[in-house]
């Protein structure tokens, strides 16, 4: 599960960089792509945080 979340995190960052710089999208299409990759990034980051190993002291 955590490996999938790490993969989604990395893929969303790479997709966001691609959309922002190389895709040539403009206007609403670029905003929509960035929003989708941002939601994926935050979702996977929250999932990783919730499944983190906890140290019991």
C-alpha positions in Angstrom: 0.0 0.0 0.0 2.7 2.5 0.9 4.7 1.6 -2.2 1.6 2.5 -4.3 1.2 5.8 -2.4 4.9 6.6 -3.0 4.5 5.8 -6.7 1.4 8.0 -7.0 3.3 10.9 -5.2 6.2 10.7 -7.6 4.0 10.4 -10.6 1.9 13.4 -9.6 5.0 15.5 -9.2 6.4 14.5 -12.5 3.0 15.0 -14.2 2.7 18.4 -12.7 6.1 19.4 -13.9 5.3 18.1 -17.4 2.0 19.9 -17.6 3.5 23.2 -16.4 6.6 23.2 -18.6 6.5 20.8 -21.6 2.9 20.0 -22.5 2.1 23.3 -24.1 -1.3 23.5 -22.5 -2.7 27.0 -21.9 -5.5 28.5 -20.0 -8.2 26.3 -18.4 -6.6 23.0 -19.6 -3.4 23.8 -17.8 -5.3 24.8 -14.7 -7.4 21.6 -14.8 -4.3 19.5 -15.2 -2.5 21.2 -12.4 -5.6 20.9 -10.1 -5.9 17.1 -10.8 -2.2 16.4 -10.2 -2.3 18.6 -7.1 -5.3 16.6 -5.7 -3.4 13.4 -6.4 -0.3 14.7 -4.7 -2.1 15.9 -1.6 -4.1 12.7 -1.4 -1.1 10.4 -1.6 0.8 12.6 0.9 -2.1 12.3 3.4 -2.3 8.6 2.8 1.4 8.2 3.5 1.1 10.3 6.6 -1.9 8.3 7.9 -0.1 5.0 7.3 3.3 6.1 8.7 4.9 3.7 11.3 4.3 5.0 14.8 6.9 4.7 17.5 5.4 3.7 20.8 7.4 5.0 23.7 
